[in-house]
Structures are given as C-alpha cells and as structure tokens.
Amino acid sequence: MKKVRKAVIPAAGLGTRVLPATKAMPKEMLPIVDKPAIQYIVEEAAASGIEEILIITNRGKGLLEDHFDRAPELEDRLATDPGKAAILEQVRSITKLANIWYVRQKETKGLGHAVNCARNFIGGEPFAVLYGDDVIMGEDPACGQLIRAYEQYGLGVAGVKEVSPQAIHKYSSLKVEPLAGNCFRCTDMIEKPAPGQEFSLYSILGRCVLPPEIFDILDVTPPGAGGEIQLTDAMKTLARRKGMVALDFTGKRYDMGSKLGVMQAGVEAALGHPEIGGEFRAYLKELAKTL
Ligand code: UTP
C-alpha cells in the first residue's frame, strides 16, 4: 500500500459567514491569538508525516502564500535585536514546515471541485484533505489518526464527530456501523440532509484521507447541495462502491468559517498560551462574574 505523503488544503471558499472580516482577507488567515488558522492546519499535516502540501487558493489569497514565504526585511530587522531571537526563529520555522504548493480554483464551484484541482499534484497516491477553515487542536494530530486508519483498513477514511440533531442539516450525515474502537464502517452518506433524511448524527468534520480514484468520481459528480460540486457526494459514491471508514477522531474542532467558532478558538487558545495564558484566565474569571 502506498504511503500517505501528500495533503490538499482547500482554501478557496468565499467565507461569507465571517464577513466583513473576510472581504479582503482570507478566512484561513484569521488569527487564533497570534497564529493564523492555516498555520495550525499546516502544522497538523506536518506533524502527521505529510511532506508535500497543495493549498487550493483563488483570487485575493496572496496573503496565504506570503505567510509561508521568507520575509527578508522583517527577518533582517529581528536579527539585529538579540531580544527578538525567539520570535525570529518562529518566523523562519514557518517556511520550513513542509513543501507547500499552490493552485488556483478559477471559479468557486464547491469543495469537490476544489479538491479536483489537485489531480495532477496528487497523481496516483492516496492523500489527506484538511479543510482550510477547520482547525483541530489535540495531543494526537487528527490527520495522523486518519492516516493510521487508512493504513489499517486500506479504505478511504472520513474524520467524523457527532453533531446535535439541530445542527445536522448544516453538515453531512453518515450511515455507519461499529468496526472497532472509534472506527466505523461507512456505506452511505448525504450532504445537508433535510429533516428525515439523516442516517445518523455522525458528520464529516474537516478531515479525510482518500484514494486517488476519487478524482474519476469527482469528474462525473454533478452539482449537489447549494449548486456546488460536493466532496461528500463523491465520497458517497466511494462509500457505496467499496465502503469507507468513519473515524471519530480525538481533538477539538473549531469552525473558523463561523463567528462563534473564531471566538471559541481564540478564547481556548489564549487560556493555554504560554505568554498570556495566566493573565487571560484571571481576566476571563473577573469578566465571567459580571455576566
Ligand atoms: P465552506 O462551505 O465552509 O466555504 O467550505 P465557504 O464557501 O468559504 O463558506 P461560507 O461562504 O462562509 O458559507 C469548506 C472548505 O472548502 C473550501 C473553503 O475554503 C473551506 O476551507 N472551498 C469551498 C473551496 O476551496 N472552494 C469552494 O468552491 C468552496
């Protein structure tokens, strides 16, 4: 079985749920305290053994490329101040996380269409997909958990979590039966189910590992929910054909494409931050008394 070495990060959405912040700035660059969301995602991929990453961008996402590039003027300035050695090292280390490539999705035709832009980059290998606005924090990188499940079962793997009955219609719903531990066998799924169409409350949240045959499936997947080519619809074909694995990964997921998710990520990361964690905790406790 071929090793999972490559990952795709689709980051070409319009981010309409966090406007006006995302009018000129990609939502993937929204900071969680002092690090943009996309850096957390690239770090997770690198910590999972991924060597090559393709970020799917579109017009106006140049900031993403700048973030992973060298910044000579800034670095030269930091280098002159011995007190800034640690931050200089951090700034430089961002450029060494992985080999990062970029391709533009020319029209915003959906997540499935965005992933299909990666066909030539991926070639005939299995690959991971990390949705550009889903940050997952935890001890064991979520992408790595999915890769291990792929290696164990030899099937495509979807990272899932249970969502509330009120929220399921915004996500996908998977038909699952227990396999072992936190792994399920998945034989069907539906994107944005209408009431009564749900298979279960397990929904794909932000990560999957797919075999290269997904590209031929995407080529013939018609537009689905919202008129967009949905990755879930292509995975549904895969699940029905061969079966997939649904992995209830460990780690906490933050939806950086929603206002609430942005705030939750910021507050929780601030509480654990080595520099401001203590002070922020004290502030939050005081504030909470007034609520
Ligand atoms: P979303 O549906 O959350 O992205 O897609 P969006 O279009 O930015 O969302 P709204 O406008 O706030 O509702 C999930 C992931 O797929 C990417 C997004 O960047 C996000 O990471 N995506 C979506 C693309 O790359 N291309 C697309 O055409 C659609």
Residues whose N, C-alpha, C, O or C-beta is under 5 A from the ligand:
A	BS01	UTP	P10 A11 A12 G13 L14 G15 T16 R17 V18 I56 E107 T108 K109 G110 L111 A114 Y131 G132 D133 G257
